[in-house]
């Protein structure tokens, strides 16, 4: 090569080898890619297809290179070859990472679709069944599958964050869809906030179709603040249970609280705060007493919040529900 051409040749950032018509290396400008490269070496010993494949991807050690072979024509015959090795290690890594993410996202999307189909099938089955025991079993299955579906959708929302630098619009659409489904599945939307449980009960009483009398005794302990949602579900279930299964036309809700300082004795030991909610109607109970799905569910979520639940039944008297929480009660979310 002429000197100026040689200088340009050495400045090429990729590894470039020039061979004769038989593939013997005549010159090369770098040895980053092929450390064993040397003048007089026949490239087909390292790459058997180097003279027949115009382009190929090759792995050398921990690096990946794009190899491009171009014939050098002299007159009408091939007098040699120029072979360029371009380092694409990072490009290949990103490509494989993107492929893995897309495959994972596709798997999660399929799982979501399967979960939705299960919910649709279960809903249709429940609608057509009259046997109560079978309906109860399916209702619980729907609850479990719904929880799994929400988890999968939430995972999709997290995974789609990885797409924000690749396909921003697809990321936004998928994230919005996942968030909306999660909100609906978990009863989303902004919930009404209350300053006390007495205020919560009064608010519910205003919307009831029969009189609900509220009695509040003592102070509400601070630990009950985390249990407002449980109390709201309990009051609602008790009201609908009375409405559907009782001849009652009135209900009484008594809120009894004891704060942290109550119960201190002569030893000056700290008291243990507790809170009780008693709900009673003026109906006329006739046995035997059997817990339906609603009361069984009420037992579960009151117990999960660290409380104890009892039912008071007496022949020809009203039906009572009593829930009691003590400070320090274990919660099982």
C-alpha positions as CSV (number, residue, x, y, z in Angstrom):
1,X,0.0,0.0,0.0
2,X,1.0,3.6,-0.5
3,X,2.0,5.4,2.7
4,X,-1.1,7.6,2.9
5,X,-3.4,4.7,2.2
6,X,-1.5,2.8,4.9
7,X,-2.2,5.6,7.4
8,X,-5.9,5.5,6.6
9,X,-5.9,1.8,6.9
10,X,-4.5,1.9,10.4
11,X,-7.1,4.5,11.5
12,X,-10.1,2.3,10.8
13,X,-11.6,1.5,14.2
14,X,-12.5,-2.1,13.3
15,X,-10.1,-4.9,12.7
16,X,-9.5,-5.2,8.9
17,X,-7.5,-7.9,7.2
18,X,-6.4,-7.9,3.5
19,X,-5.7,-11.3,2.0
20,X,-4.7,-12.7,-1.4
21,X,-6.9,-14.9,-3.5
22,X,-6.2,-17.9,-1.3
23,X,-7.0,-16.2,2.0
24,X,-3.5,-15.7,3.2
25,X,-3.2,-12.6,5.3
26,X,-1.2,-9.9,3.6
27,X,-1.9,-7.0,6.0
28,X,-4.0,-6.1,9.0
29,X,-4.4,-2.9,11.0
30,X,-5.5,-4.2,14.4
31,X,-5.4,-7.4,16.4
32,X,-8.1,-6.6,18.9
33,X,-10.6,-9.1,17.5
34,X,-8.3,-11.9,16.3
35,X,-5.4,-12.1,18.7
36,X,-3.9,-15.0,16.7
37,X,-4.0,-13.0,13.4
38,X,-0.6,-12.7,11.7
39,X,0.7,-12.1,8.2
40,X,1.0,-15.3,6.3
41,X,-1.8,-17.0,8.2
42,X,-4.6,-18.5,6.2
43,X,-7.9,-17.1,7.5
44,X,-9.9,-20.2,6.6
45,X,-8.0,-22.0,9.4
46,X,-9.9,-19.7,11.9
47,X,-13.0,-19.2,9.9
48,X,-13.6,-21.9,7.3
49,X,-16.4,-20.0,5.6
50,X,-14.7,-16.6,5.5
51,X,-14.2,-16.6,1.7
52,X,-17.7,-17.9,0.9
53,X,-19.9,-16.1,3.3
54,X,-20.3,-12.4,2.6
55,X,-21.5,-11.6,6.1
56,X,-21.6,-13.6,9.4
57,X,-21.7,-13.1,13.1
58,X,-18.8,-14.8,15.0
59,X,-18.0,-15.1,18.7
60,X,-14.3,-14.7,19.7
61,X,-13.8,-15.3,23.4
62,X,-16.3,-13.2,25.3
63,X,-16.9,-10.8,22.4
64,X,-19.2,-10.9,19.4
65,X,-18.3,-9.5,16.0
66,X,-20.0,-8.9,12.7
67,X,-17.7,-10.2,9.9
68,X,-18.0,-8.8,6.4
69,X,-16.0,-10.2,3.5
70,X,-15.6,-8.2,0.3
71,X,-13.7,-9.6,-2.8
72,X,-11.0,-7.5,-4.4
73,X,-11.3,-7.6,-8.2
74,X,-8.3,-7.3,-10.5
75,X,-9.4,-7.2,-14.1
76,X,-12.0,-9.9,-14.2
77,X,-10.7,-12.2,-11.5
78,X,-10.6,-12.1,-7.7
79,X,-7.1,-11.3,-6.6
80,X,-7.8,-11.1,-2.8
81,X,-10.3,-10.3,-0.1
82,X,-10.9,-7.5,2.5
83,X,-12.4,-8.8,5.8
84,X,-13.8,-6.4,8.4
85,X,-14.5,-7.4,12.0
86,X,-16.8,-5.0,13.8
87,X,-17.4,-5.4,17.6
88,X,-21.1,-5.8,18.2
89,X,-20.9,-7.3,21.7
90,X,-23.0,-4.6,23.4
91,X,-25.5,-4.5,20.5
92,X,-25.9,-8.3,20.8
93,X,-26.3,-8.1,24.6
94,X,-29.0,-5.5,24.3
95,X,-30.7,-7.5,21.5
96,X,-30.8,-10.7,23.6
97,X,-32.0,-8.7,26.7
98,X,-34.8,-7.1,24.7
99,X,-35.8,-10.5,23.3
100,X,-35.9,-12.1,26.7
101,X,-38.1,-9.2,28.0
102,X,-40.5,-9.5,25.1
103,X,-40.8,-13.2,25.7
104,X,-41.4,-12.7,29.3
105,X,-44.0,-10.0,28.6
106,X,-45.7,-12.3,26.1
107,X,-45.9,-15.1,28.7
108,X,-47.4,-12.7,31.2
109,X,-49.9,-11.4,28.7
110,X,-50.9,-15.0,27.9
111,X,-51.3,-15.8,31.6
112,X,-53.4,-12.7,32.0
113,X,-55.6,-13.8,29.1
114,X,-56.0,-17.3,30.6
115,X,-56.9,-15.8,34.0
116,X,-59.6,-13.6,32.4
117,X,-61.0,-16.6,30.5
118,X,-61.1,-18.6,33.8
119,X,-63.0,-15.7,35.5
120,X,-65.5,-15.6,32.6
121,X,-66.0,-19.4,32.7
122,X,-66.5,-19.4,36.4
123,X,-69.0,-16.5,36.3
124,X,-71.1,-18.3,33.7
125,X,-70.9,-21.5,35.8
126,X,-72.1,-19.7,38.9
127,X,-74.9,-18.1,37.1
128,X,-76.3,-21.5,35.9
129,X,-75.8,-23.4,39.2
130,X,-78.6,-23.6,41.8
131,X,-76.7,-25.8,44.4
132,X,-75.5,-23.5,47.2
133,X,-72.5,-25.6,48.2
134,X,-71.2,-25.7,44.6
135,X,-71.7,-21.9,44.3
136,X,-69.7,-21.4,47.4
137,X,-66.8,-23.5,46.1
138,X,-66.8,-21.6,42.8
139,X,-67.1,-18.2,44.5
140,X,-63.9,-19.0,46.5
141,X,-62.1,-20.2,43.3
142,X,-63.0,-17.0,41.6
143,X,-61.6,-15.0,44.5
144,X,-58.3,-16.9,44.3
145,X,-58.0,-16.6,40.5
146,X,-58.8,-12.9,40.7
147,X,-56.0,-12.4,43.1
148,X,-53.6,-14.3,40.8
149,X,-54.8,-12.3,37.8
150,X,-54.2,-9.0,39.6
151,X,-50.7,-10.1,40.6
152,X,-49.9,-11.0,37.0
153,X,-51.3,-7.7,35.7
154,X,-49.2,-5.8,38.3
155,X,-46.1,-7.7,37.2
156,X,-46.9,-6.7,33.6
157,X,-47.1,-3.1,34.6
158,X,-43.6,-3.4,36.3
159,X,-42.1,-5.2,33.4
160,X,-43.3,-2.8,30.8
161,X,-41.2,-0.1,32.5
162,X,-38.3,-1.8,30.7
163,X,-39.8,-0.8,27.4
164,X,-39.9,2.9,28.1
165,X,-36.6,3.5,26.2
166,X,-37.6,1.2,23.3
167,X,-41.3,1.7,22.5
168,X,-42.6,4.6,24.6
169,X,-46.2,4.5,23.3
170,X,-46.5,0.7,23.8
171,X,-45.2,1.2,27.4
172,X,-47.7,3.9,28.1
173,X,-50.7,2.0,26.7
174,X,-49.8,-1.2,28.5
175,X,-49.1,0.5,31.8
176,X,-52.4,2.4,31.7
177,X,-54.4,-0.7,30.9
178,X,-52.7,-2.7,33.7
179,X,-53.3,0.1,36.3
180,X,-57.0,0.4,35.4
181,X,-57.6,-3.4,35.6
182,X,-55.8,-3.5,38.9
183,X,-58.1,-0.7,40.3
184,X,-61.3,-2.4,39.1
185,X,-60.2,-5.9,40.3
186,X,-59.4,-4.6,43.8
187,X,-62.5,-2.3,44.1
188,X,-60.4,0.7,43.1
189,X,-61.4,4.3,43.1
190,X,-61.2,6.8,45.9
191,X,-62.7,5.5,49.1
192,X,-64.6,7.8,51.5
193,X,-62.5,8.9,54.5
194,X,-63.8,9.3,58.0
195,X,-62.4,11.0,61.1
196,X,-63.8,8.3,63.5
197,X,-65.6,5.0,63.5
198,X,-68.7,6.8,64.9
199,X,-68.6,9.1,61.9
200,X,-68.3,6.1,59.7
201,X,-71.3,4.4,61.3
202,X,-73.4,7.6,61.2
203,X,-72.6,8.0,57.5
204,X,-73.8,4.4,56.8
205,X,-76.9,4.9,58.9
206,X,-78.0,7.9,56.7
207,X,-78.1,5.7,53.6
208,X,-79.9,2.7,55.2
209,X,-83.5,1.9,54.4
210,X,-84.5,1.4,58.0
211,X,-83.4,3.2,61.2
212,X,-79.9,2.5,62.6
213,X,-79.2,3.9,66.0
214,X,-75.5,4.6,66.9
215,X,-74.2,4.6,70.4
216,X,-70.6,5.6,71.2
217,X,-69.1,4.8,74.6
218,X,-65.5,5.7,75.6
219,X,-62.6,6.7,73.5
220,X,-61.6,5.2,70.2
221,X,-58.0,3.7,70.4
222,X,-55.5,4.9,67.9
223,X,-54.8,1.3,66.6
224,X,-58.4,1.1,65.2
225,X,-57.5,3.6,62.5
226,X,-55.9,0.8,60.5
227,X,-59.2,-1.2,60.7
228,X,-61.7,1.2,59.3
229,X,-62.0,-0.8,56.1
230,X,-62.7,-4.0,58.1
231,X,-65.4,-2.2,60.2
232,X,-67.0,-0.7,57.1
233,X,-67.3,-4.2,55.5
234,X,-68.6,-5.7,58.8
235,X,-71.3,-3.0,59.1
236,X,-72.3,-3.4,55.5
237,X,-72.5,-7.2,55.7
238,X,-74.5,-7.0,58.9
239,X,-77.0,-4.6,57.4
240,X,-77.6,-6.6,54.3
241,X,-77.8,-9.8,56.3
242,X,-80.6,-8.2,58.4
243,X,-82.2,-6.8,55.3
244,X,-82.4,-10.1,53.4
245,X,-82.9,-12.7,56.2
246,X,-84.7,-11.0,59.1
247,X,-88.0,-9.4,59.8
248,X,-86.2,-6.6,61.7
249,X,-87.0,-3.0,61.0
250,X,-84.3,-1.4,63.3
251,X,-80.7,-1.9,64.1
252,X,-78.4,-0.7,66.8
253,X,-74.6,-0.2,66.6
254,X,-72.7,0.2,69.8
255,X,-69.1,1.4,69.7
256,X,-67.2,0.9,73.0
257,X,-63.6,2.0,73.3
258,X,-61.0,2.0,76.0
259,X,-57.9,4.1,75.4
260,X,-54.2,3.4,76.3
261,X,-54.4,4.9,79.8
262,X,-57.5,3.1,80.9
263,X,-56.9,0.2,83.2
264,X,-53.9,1.6,85.1
265,X,-53.9,0.2,88.6
266,X,-52.2,0.9,91.8
267,X,-49.0,-0.6,90.3
268,X,-49.1,2.1,87.7
269,X,-48.7,-0.5,84.9
270,X,-50.0,0.6,81.5
271,X,-53.5,-0.5,80.5
272,X,-54.2,-2.3,77.2
273,X,-56.5,-0.5,74.8
274,X,-59.5,-2.4,73.3
275,X,-62.5,-1.7,71.1
276,X,-65.8,-3.5,70.7
277,X,-68.5,-3.2,68.1
278,X,-71.8,-4.7,68.8
279,X,-74.5,-4.8,66.1
280,X,-78.0,-6.0,67.0
281,X,-81.3,-5.9,65.2
282,X,-84.9,-6.2,66.6
283,X,-85.9,-9.2,64.5
284,X,-87.3,-12.5,65.6
285,X,-84.6,-15.2,65.3
286,X,-85.8,-18.8,64.6
287,X,-83.1,-21.5,64.7
288,X,-81.1,-23.4,63.8
289,X,-78.3,-20.9,63.2
290,X,-76.2,-21.5,60.1
291,X,-73.4,-19.3,58.8
292,X,-73.8,-18.3,55.2
293,X,-71.0,-17.1,52.9
294,X,-71.2,-13.5,54.1
295,X,-70.9,-14.4,57.8
296,X,-68.1,-16.8,57.1
297,X,-66.2,-14.2,55.2
298,X,-66.9,-11.7,58.0
299,X,-65.2,-14.1,60.5
300,X,-62.2,-14.4,58.2
301,X,-61.5,-10.7,57.7
302,X,-62.2,-9.8,61.3
303,X,-59.8,-12.5,62.5
304,X,-57.2,-11.5,59.9
305,X,-57.3,-7.9,61.3
306,X,-56.5,-9.3,64.8
307,X,-60.0,-9.3,66.2
308,X,-62.5,-11.8,67.6
309,X,-66.0,-12.3,66.3
310,X,-69.0,-13.9,68.0
311,X,-72.7,-14.2,67.1
312,X,-75.5,-13.9,69.6
313,X,-78.7,-15.8,68.8
314,X,-81.7,-16.4,71.0
315,X,-85.1,-17.9,69.9
316,X,-87.6,-15.1,69.2
317,X,-85.1,-12.4,69.8
318,X,-82.9,-10.2,67.6
319,X,-79.6,-11.3,66.0
320,X,-76.4,-9.9,67.3
321,X,-72.8,-9.6,66.0
322,X,-70.0,-8.7,68.4
323,X,-66.4,-7.9,67.3
324,X,-63.6,-7.1,69.7
325,X,-60.0,-5.9,69.1
326,X,-57.3,-5.5,71.6
327,X,-54.1,-3.4,71.2
328,X,-51.3,-5.8,70.1
329,X,-53.6,-8.2,68.4
330,X,-51.8,-10.0,65.5
331,X,-52.9,-9.0,62.1
332,X,-52.6,-11.4,59.1
333,X,-52.8,-9.4,55.9
